[in-house]
Amino acid sequence: MNGQKIPAKAAILGYAGVIPFIAAMLLMLFAEAPLQQFAVEAFLVYGAVILSFLGGIRWGAASSGDTDVGKALLISVMPSLWAAACLLWPSDLVSAYGLMAGFVMMGLADWFYPGLRVGSWMRHLRKRLTLAVFASHLAIIGLM
């Protein structure tokens, strides 16, 4: 990790952000039908919020620079637009696949094109979080 350890607070808060995905997945697994639909809707809305948050991280990092930030700003707005389109899609299943694809795309973007002025540890934390969120999407999709 280039000698940079993930800060403990960042790791704790990052992993805590995965809890709602897991909670919705467990609710989907163990609840009755009306609560299962609620779990799916909560999962999708939370996923859209978090995907938008990832774009916000990049917007903040890009806007703090004083160089040409066009590419960084473009990448930063895509997650929110993608998430909104997924939420508006009439099929929950397609929405879940779409959000999963959005998380994978942002994970790849964070790996291959890290944001400006973002600590080198962020890349490794995002890889772990992306894998956890991807796995939760696969589980929800399987339960749908």
C-alpha positions in Angstrom: 0.0 0.0 0.0 2.9 2.4 -0.6 3.6 2.5 3.1 0.2 4.2 3.8 -2.1 2.4 6.2 -5.8 3.0 6.0 -6.7 5.4 8.9 -8.7 3.5 11.5 -11.6 6.1 11.5 -11.9 5.9 7.8 -11.9 2.1 7.8 -14.5 2.0 10.6 -16.8 4.5 9.0 -16.3 2.9 5.6 -17.2 -0.6 6.8 -20.1 0.9 8.8 -21.5 2.1 5.5 -21.8 -1.5 4.4 -24.1 -2.3 7.3 -27.4 -1.0 5.7 -26.7 -3.2 2.6 -26.2 -6.2 4.8 -29.3 -5.4 7.0 -31.5 -5.1 3.9 -30.1 -8.4 2.6 -30.9 -10.1 5.9 -34.4 -8.6 6.1 -34.9 -9.8 2.5 -33.8 -13.3 3.6 -35.7 -13.7 6.9 -38.8 -11.4 6.6 -42.3 -11.9 5.3 -43.3 -10.6 1.8 -44.3 -7.0 2.8 -41.0 -6.4 4.6 -39.1 -8.0 1.8 -40.4 -5.4 -0.6 -39.4 -2.7 1.9 -36.0 -4.2 2.1 -35.5 -4.1 -1.6 -36.6 -0.5 -1.8 -34.4 0.5 1.1 -31.5 -1.3 -0.5 -31.9 0.5 -3.8 -32.4 3.9 -2.3 -29.4 3.5 0.1 -27.3 2.2 -2.9 -28.3 5.3 -4.9 -27.3 7.6 -2.0 -24.0 5.9 -1.5 -23.2 5.8 -5.2 -23.9 9.6 -5.3 -21.7 10.1 -2.2 -18.8 8.5 -4.1 -19.2 11.0 -6.8 -19.3 13.8 -4.2 -16.0 12.6 -2.8 -14.5 13.0 -6.3 -16.2 16.4 -6.8 -14.7 17.7 -3.6 -11.2 16.4 -4.4 -11.3 17.7 -7.9 -12.6 21.1 -7.0 -9.8 21.6 -4.4 -7.2 21.5 -7.2 -6.1 24.4 -9.4 -5.2 22.4 -12.5 -7.4 21.2 -15.4 -10.1 19.1 -13.6 -12.5 18.5 -16.5 -12.1 14.7 -16.5 -12.2 14.5 -12.7 -15.4 16.6 -12.6 -17.0 14.5 -15.3 -16.3 11.3 -13.4 -17.7 13.0 -10.2 -21.1 13.7 -11.7 -21.7 10.4 -13.4 -22.6 8.3 -10.3 -25.5 10.6 -9.3 -26.9 10.6 -12.8 -26.5 6.8 -13.0 -28.1 6.3 -9.6 -31.1 8.5 -10.4 -31.6 6.6 -13.7 -31.5 3.3 -11.8 -34.0 4.5 -9.2 -36.4 5.7 -11.9 -36.3 2.4 -13.7 -39.6 0.5 -13.3 -38.0 -2.9 -12.5 -36.3 -3.3 -9.1 -34.3 -6.1 -10.5 -32.9 -4.0 -13.3 -32.3 -1.2 -10.8 -30.3 -3.5 -8.6 -28.2 -4.7 -11.6 -27.7 -1.1 -12.6 -26.6 0.1 -9.2 -24.2 -2.9 -8.9 -22.7 -1.9 -12.3 -22.4 1.7 -11.1 -20.5 0.5 -8.0 -18.2 -1.6 -10.1 -17.6 1.3 -12.5 -16.7 3.6 -9.7 -14.5 1.0 -8.1 -12.6 0.7 -11.3 -12.4 4.4 -11.7 -11.1 4.8 -8.2 -8.5 2.1 -8.8 -7.3 3.2 -12.3 -7.9 6.9 -12.0 -7.7 7.9 -8.3 -9.1 11.3 -7.6 -6.9 14.3 -7.2 -5.6 15.0 -3.7 -7.0 11.7 -2.4 -4.8 9.8 0.0 -3.2 6.6 -1.5 -5.0 4.6 1.3 -8.4 5.5 -0.2 -7.8 3.3 -3.2 -7.3 0.2 -1.1 -10.3 1.0 1.2 -12.5 1.5 -1.8 -11.5 -1.8 -3.3 -12.6 -3.6 -0.1 -15.8 -1.7 0.2 -16.6 -2.2 -3.5 -16.2 -5.9 -3.1 -18.5 -5.9 -0.1 -21.2 -3.8 -1.8 -20.9 -5.9 -5.0 -21.4 -9.1 -3.0 -24.4 -7.7 -1.2 -25.9 -6.7 -4.6 -25.4 -10.3 -5.9 -27.1 -11.6 -2.8 -30.1 -9.3 -3.1 -30.4 -10.0 -6.8 -30.3 -13.7 -6.0 -33.1 -13.3 -3.4 -35.3 -11.2 -5.7 
